[in-house]
Amino acid sequence: MYKENITKTIAKKRYSFRKGYLQVTLKDRDELREELKSILRITQRSYFYNVMNAGIIDISLPRFEAITQAFARRNITDVWDITELPQSSQPEKAK
């Protein structure tokens, strides 16, 4: 009687600033790392590197802009590597 509705999940994206971080000079790297840790509210260096290498899933716009501006102050504009996360293979059926 009724058609089955198929709902698709929303695609999530991973935002990684590793690409921009590798462009920073050694002279500025320590200062930038501390600034990024402050923006991301990270206290441990190991967790910072984990976030940098793994990326941030669905980052908020204010954090995205703050990180972009931190790199822009060092004349780096190509900061982000944005990849789409794989969606589940089976669509959900609405009842």
Rosetta silent file (secondary structure, phi, psi, omega in degrees, C-alpha in Angstrom):
SEQUENCE: MYKENITKTIAKKRYSFRKGYLQVTLKDRDELREELKSILRITQRSYFYNVMNAGIIDISLPRFEAITQAFARRNITDVWDITELPQSSQPEKAK
SCORE:     score description
SCORE:     0.000 S_00000001
   1 L     0.000  -50.453  178.097    0.000    0.000    0.000 S_00000001
   2 L  -103.550  147.223  175.208    2.719    2.489    0.956 S_00000001
   3 L   -76.954  146.120  176.566    6.043    2.847   -0.774 S_00000001
   4 L   -77.981  129.473  177.790    9.075    2.146    1.343 S_00000001
   5 L   -91.343  134.103  176.840   11.039    5.305    2.017 S_00000001
   6 E  -109.426  122.241  177.869   14.781    5.067    1.950 S_00000001
   7 E  -102.592  133.506  179.709   16.622    7.666    3.990 S_00000001
   8 L   -96.051  144.475  177.362   20.230    8.377    3.179 S_00000001
   9 L   -77.680  152.866  179.125   22.725    9.262    5.839 S_00000001
  10 L   -78.493  134.622 -178.990   24.423   12.632    5.700 S_00000001
  11 L   -70.154  132.894  175.960   27.999   12.468    4.475 S_00000001
  12 L  -101.711  151.831 -178.935   30.580   13.338    7.078 S_00000001
  13 E  -124.943  150.245  177.482   33.922   14.893    6.233 S_00000001
  14 E  -108.062  126.469 -178.571   37.346   14.750    7.837 S_00000001
  15 E  -109.319  117.351 -179.369   39.292   18.027    7.971 S_00000001
  16 E  -119.444  130.079  178.187   43.057   17.718    8.335 S_00000001
  17 L   -99.074   13.126  179.970   45.446   20.690    8.640 S_00000001
  18 H   -59.255  -38.561  179.871   48.535   18.475    8.313 S_00000001
  19 H   -56.871  -43.879  178.789   49.035   19.697    4.742 S_00000001
  20 H   -73.486  -37.295 -177.857   49.410   23.279    5.980 S_00000001
  21 H   -63.486  -34.867  179.782   51.474   22.325    9.027 S_00000001
  22 L   -71.430  -13.841  178.935   54.112   20.677    6.840 S_00000001
  23 L   -89.187   -9.825 -176.917   54.571   23.979    4.974 S_00000001
  24 L   -76.161  140.559  177.551   55.513   25.921    8.117 S_00000001
  25 L   -69.046  154.513  179.642   59.168   26.790    8.618 S_00000001
  26 H   -59.559  -32.596 -179.712   60.956   25.162   11.532 S_00000001
  27 H   -62.687  -37.432 -176.339   61.388   28.605   13.060 S_00000001
  28 H   -95.156   -8.294 -171.057   57.598   29.144   13.259 S_00000001
  29 H   -63.499  -44.971 -179.300   56.528   25.568   13.972 S_00000001
  30 H   -63.024  -42.755 -179.547   56.685   25.678   17.801 S_00000001
  31 H   -65.174  -42.934  178.981   54.792   28.970   17.947 S_00000001
  32 H   -65.854  -41.441  179.656   52.109   27.723   15.539 S_00000001
  33 H   -59.067  -44.282  179.358   51.727   24.431   17.392 S_00000001
  34 H   -65.477  -37.872  177.855   51.058   26.283   20.655 S_00000001
  35 H   -65.743  -42.959  179.161   48.569   28.589   18.918 S_00000001
  36 H   -66.939  -38.449  177.070   46.719   25.634   17.371 S_00000001
  37 H   -61.261  -37.669  178.643   46.681   23.795   20.708 S_00000001
  38 H   -67.876  -43.832  179.487   45.055   26.873   22.232 S_00000001
  39 H   -61.878  -42.548 -177.103   42.448   27.104   19.445 S_00000001
  40 H   -86.503   -4.116 -178.002   41.625   23.395   19.756 S_00000001
  41 L    57.737   49.527  178.731   41.839   23.451   23.578 S_00000001
  42 L  -111.160  135.840  179.602   44.443   20.707   23.608 S_00000001
  43 L  -106.132  -27.003 -175.497   47.025   20.479   26.389 S_00000001
  44 L   -97.664  135.539 -179.720   49.014   17.383   25.430 S_00000001
  45 H   -63.892  -39.312 -178.654   51.476   17.388   22.567 S_00000001
  46 H   -64.427  -38.365  178.360   50.766   13.746   21.683 S_00000001
  47 H   -68.863  -35.082  176.118   47.035   14.425   21.354 S_00000001
  48 H   -59.121  -47.234 -179.908   47.782   17.429   19.129 S_00000001
  49 H   -66.326  -33.129  175.885   49.734   15.225   16.726 S_00000001
  50 H   -63.163  -46.012  178.973   46.942   12.652   16.821 S_00000001
  51 H   -65.684  -41.886 -179.293   44.388   15.318   15.827 S_00000001
  52 H   -62.549  -44.075 -176.469   46.712   16.743   13.184 S_00000001
  53 H   -79.113  -37.693 -177.579   47.353   13.368   11.536 S_00000001
  54 H   -84.205  -27.242 -178.571   43.875   11.846   11.919 S_00000001
  55 L    91.345  172.086 -178.800   41.934   15.020   11.170 S_00000001
  56 E  -116.176  128.327 -179.689   38.833   16.519   12.740 S_00000001
  57 E   -90.053  126.251  178.488   35.403   15.178   11.816 S_00000001
  58 L    51.731   63.770  179.576   32.764   17.873   11.243 S_00000001
  59 L   -69.791  149.314  177.744   34.741   20.825   12.603 S_00000001
  60 L   -75.764  152.402 -178.241   32.839   23.928   13.701 S_00000001
  61 H   -61.648  -43.462  178.595   33.042   26.991   11.474 S_00000001
  62 H   -60.244  -39.270  177.951   34.654   29.261   14.133 S_00000001
  63 H   -69.305  -40.658  177.929   37.454   26.715   14.717 S_00000001
  64 H   -57.472  -47.670 -179.139   37.909   26.194   10.973 S_00000001
  65 H   -67.246  -39.582 -179.872   38.290   29.951   10.467 S_00000001
  66 H   -64.549  -41.904  178.672   40.601   30.391   13.474 S_00000001
  67 H   -66.687  -42.628  178.527   42.934   27.632   12.250 S_00000001
  68 H   -60.772  -41.439  179.156   42.892   29.053    8.713 S_00000001
  69 H   -67.185  -36.165  177.966   43.756   32.513   10.064 S_00000001
  70 H   -61.267  -40.494  177.285   46.632   31.124   12.150 S_00000001
  71 H   -73.041  -36.656 -179.271   48.156   29.712    8.971 S_00000001
  72 H   -62.886  -32.944  177.180   47.341   32.850    6.952 S_00000001
  73 L   -64.476  -17.863  178.458   49.422   34.941    9.381 S_00000001
  74 L  -108.712   20.761  177.307   52.345   32.805    8.227 S_00000001
  75 L    59.929   36.350  176.314   51.464   33.247    4.519 S_00000001
  76 L  -116.103  118.484 -176.885   50.121   29.698    4.118 S_00000001
  77 L  -108.453  -25.686 -179.672   46.838   29.488    2.237 S_00000001
  78 L   -93.693   83.180 -169.895   46.661   25.816    1.187 S_00000001
  79 L   -98.458  -44.437 -163.896   45.953   24.413    4.640 S_00000001
  80 L   -96.995  143.036  168.001   43.206   21.814    4.491 S_00000001
  81 E  -118.649  107.923 -174.263   42.930   18.285    3.204 S_00000001
  82 E  -108.554  121.141  179.036   39.200   17.488    3.260 S_00000001
  83 E  -124.235  145.740  178.360   38.079   13.912    2.677 S_00000001
  84 E   -85.979  133.877  177.874   34.628   12.408    2.752 S_00000001
  85 L   -77.984  146.109  179.284   34.148    9.538    5.162 S_00000001
  86 L   -66.034  139.819  177.816   32.626    6.361    3.738 S_00000001
  87 L   -88.298  163.384  177.963   28.919    5.968    4.343 S_00000001
  88 L   -64.965  145.607 -174.543   27.314    2.777    5.527 S_00000001
  89 L   -76.764  -22.673 -177.794   26.684    0.394    2.649 S_00000001
  90 L  -105.045  122.857  177.173   23.139   -0.482    3.635 S_00000001
  91 L   -71.336  149.476  178.558   20.452    2.227    3.438 S_00000001
  92 E   -85.251  143.580  178.222   18.054    2.490    6.349 S_00000001
  93 E  -103.860  131.092  177.436   14.395    1.833    5.713 S_00000001
  94 L   -83.066  143.513  179.959   11.799    4.083    7.306 S_00000001
  95 L  -100.030    0.000    0.000    8.790    2.365    8.801 S_00000001
